[in-house]
Every structure is written in C-alpha cells, then in structure tokens.
C-alpha cells in the first residue's frame, strides 16, 4: 500500500507535527502556488482586451466617500487624491445643486435673494430707463449698472417710484389722443380710454414711467379738491342740523280740523273694534300697488293700535308715510328722507322726511304714534314728529345702529333701546339725551330686540347665533340659548297672545320659543320656504291663527299656527319679499314690501 506524502510511522513525530501545524498552514502556500501556476498556464493562450483602469488595488485605497451629515473623517486623505479631477460615478450622498455657485466660464456666479416685485422693478428700469442697481456682493463693484447720467437725472429712482411733475404731465397730456366717446364702439371717435395712443413716439418712455391716464385723472381730482377747499362748502342735504320734511298734500287738516293722525272712522268703521276680534283669512288678490320707491324696500311698520298709517323703509334713504284707511300710508326708504303716503283715498305721498345721509335701517313708532325713531347706516338715530315732520332729537355713539325700540310701557316712553354693530345694546333717555345703560354680552352685531313678560324683560338676537334674555335695566343675561345647530335669527315677532315669539332662522325655518321660560317649542316648527341670507320678517294674523313669512323668491308663505302645515304660497314680488304686515282691524289684508321697490296691498 502506498503511503501518503510525508507519512511517518513514528507516533511521536506525528503528534509533534500535528501540535505545530494543526490546521495545515505550512502546506497552504504550496497549494496556492500550484493553483496560481495552473491558472496562468490555462490562460496563457487568451487575449485580454479590456483597458487597465485601476492603477492601484481598490482594497488598498485610502479614499473615503463621506456623507453630508458627517462631521469628521477617520482617514487622512492624501493631497494627491484630493486634487484629482472629477471622474467616476456621482456621489449618491452629495447635493445635486452644489455646483451652481461655483465659478463659470462667463464669470463669477453669485446667489441673490429678492422679491418678484423688486426683480421686475429693476428689470424694467434697466430696459426702459437704461440703468439698474448692481446686485453684486463685491464691495469694489459699481453701485449702478448702465447710464450713470440717466440715473442721476432721475434721482436714482426705479420705474415703479418715478413720477413726473405736474408741469410735465400737463405738457404730456396735450400730446395724447382723446379717450373717445363711450357711446361709440368702433370707428372714428370710438372710446379707447386709458389705451389712447400718442401723437408722437417720444412719449413711450414717459408713459411707461408712470405718466398715464390714471395720473391725468388724479390731477383732475387734485384740482377739484383744491377748488373745493377754496370755495365755501355747501351743506349736505339731510346732514346733522339740516333735517327737513315736505308735505305733499293740499291741506294739513280736513274740514273738521283733523290731521292725518286721526283714524278715518267714516271710511273704515272697523277701526273702532278690538284688534283680533274677527276671524282672519289668507289673502289672495293684490288690490293696490305703491311705486314711490326708486330702490328696494327693506322695512315697513304700521301705525300703533289703529294701523291706518304705515311707514316703509327702502334703500333710497327715504322714509315715507302712507295712510291705509282714509288715505295715509307711511313708507320708509333708503334715501336720506322719510315720506307719508295716502292709501285708501288717493294713494299719494303725504309727507317726506329728509334727515339721513345713508340708508335707513329701522324705524319704530311710539305707543301713541305721534313720534317715531329712525336709524341708518350714517350712524345716526333720530326722533321725529309724525304730524309736523320735525326732527326733535338726534342720538349717536359712533356705531351703526341695526335696530331701535321704544319701551312699551306708557310711563317709559322716554326710553328706547338700540342694538349696535359693536355687539352692545344701548339704552337712551330721551329727556336727557344720554346713555343710561349698556348691555354688552353679545359676541356679534345685535339684530333684534323684543320685549316680553309684561315688558319687564326683553330678548335679543345677534349674529353670534345666540338668543339672550335680559331683565330691563339690569345688564346681566338671565337666559342664554346657544346650540351647535343654531343659525343667526335676524327677525323676531311676538305672537298676539304674548305667550310665544317666532324667530326667523337662516337655515330656512321658523322656530318658536315661549316667553315665560324661553324654551323652544319643538312641536311648532315652520319650514318650506327659502330665506337663507335674507332677514325676511315674520308676521302673525291679528287672531293668531296664521303665521306668515316672505322668502328669497318673492313669495309670501302662510302656515297654520296649530298644525304647522303650509296653507298658501302667494307669489307677491319678482324679488325677495323682505317685509310684510297684517292690518290689525281687517280680516285678510296684508301689506308686502320687496327689493323690487314695490309695496302691495293684498286681500
């Protein structure tokens, strides 16, 4: 039997050899050499056409690829490696925009931060005027690029700040073509407005520099203001201290010496009866239309007790009064004036009250109807004499009043409340003309004020979507109603029984609350009309059998108070029906007012 290489039968020698080289390390070099020689012999005939790229063993290279977040290197890279030209793949951990701020062949690349407006201003200034600011960060660079002479002539102003003098504008205005006529669309004399061309071509720079049609208009306005300051200012009609009224009838009294304040019992004998004593019905036909307003009507109020007069408010700032029975009807509109109208006999306007310089917001009669309050967006509240048309007093705290209400008690007719735009309810004393109390718990403008509980309390609604109840003359809320699903309620009306009040909610429904505990009566909910965005007035028939409301489509909707069902939908106007009033002594007569400027009487 053939023995293996280096075999020895001596057990001692085998043991010593194994102890010295247990893993056969001594034979590793010889075996590796033999394998290398065999591979070289086998590949001697092959040809290697690949270029020799790596001049150094990659395992022995000391270069290190670092990440942007690294703060130190554990290998000292030789200077020769750091100065080598860029080659090979891109560093996956490097920023792709790291070469943007390096030097370029065309010059030095600098990074600047500026707004869009500043860039456009400098760009247009350089394009039109021939100079611009130098954005270079080099301290030795010039401050201006372009023409230094032009920059000094314009006082180094940019295109957006450069303005010509008044003499230059006048001179340039003569060189510009006319704007044309607005009525001519095409052809000679057609309207071109601010796009009017120039008679010469040398004015383009001045035009782009800000000397244009707008400057011409500003110049004309400045001249008009200068002339206005030189001349004596003419007092504005309806301003404070300039209140007046005009009577449009033939005589202030009749043959018996009675004015339009007296109810016409001869023409309307039902006025002597108690209001609500007769059964009421839903009206169906329009029997009269008043067209005295030039803009939309916003509010109407009937004369207390008898209802033979009514005031209507419109967006033409006028207040007009009309007569229902025996010819007087009051109409309040938004034109700095108030007017009194005749309804039953001739339907003419009897008196116009001038006093507000802006739209009238609300009006309110006193208990006897001899005086009424008006408030408008001119921040004024004025007390008028209904019969003579004289402005008795004026009140203002600098805020816009949204609602005014007299205190209903006979011994408190010298007190009224006003809901203001600054979230407060102001209490005024007419005798002293001063504010006696403020209620300031609301978080939005106050829209309505309604007296309840024998006039000892009142309820207010606001844009903050809450209902708050107050004790009169005590600025502490006794009841606070606010639910997540509630909407603003800009109109509130008291039921003839005084036990409930109905609130117009802007989510297209009418909600009913009791006046004793201020809880909502969930069994009475009236819906089916569209009033979202409109403060449409809620109304009750004198007997309390019907509840009515206008809507945004010009309809008047009537519901049964007991069942809550819609009984009739009357198409009254072409625009939103914002206000309506039931006549207290008639069974089925309703006055409606709309933003179409019309007031109609229905029966």
Buried (B, 14 or more C-beta within 10 A) or exposed (E): EEEEEEEEEEEEEEEEBEEEEEEEEEEEEEEEEEEEEEEEEEEEEEEEEEEEEEEEEEEEEEEEEBEEEEEEEEEEEEEEEEEEEEEEEEBEEEEEEEEEEEEEEEEEEEEEEEEEEBEBBBEBBBEBBBBBBBBBEEEEEEEBBBBBEBBEEBEBBBBBEBEBEEEEBEBBEEEBEEBBEEEEEEEEEEBEEEEBEBEEEEBEEBBBBBBBBEBBEEBEEEEEEEEEEEEEEEEEEBBBEBBBBBBBBEEBEEEEEEBBBBBBBEBBEBBEEEBBEBEBBBBEEBEBEBEBBEBBBBBBBBBBBBBBBBBBBBBBBBBBBBBBBBBBBBBBBBBBBBBBBBBBEEBBBBBBBBBBBBBBBBBBBBBEBBBBBBBBBBBBBBBBBBBBBEBEBBBBBEBBBBBBBBBBBEEBBEBBBBBBBEBBBBBBBBEEEEBEBEBEBBEBBBBBBBBBBEBEBBBBBBBBBBBBBBEBEEBEBEBEBEEEEBBBBBBBBBBBEBBBBBBBBBEBBBBBBBBEEBEBEEEBBBBBBBBEEBBBBBBBBBBBBBBBBBBBBBBBBBBBBEEBEBBBBBEBBEBBBBBBBBBBBBBBBBBBBBBBBBBBBBB
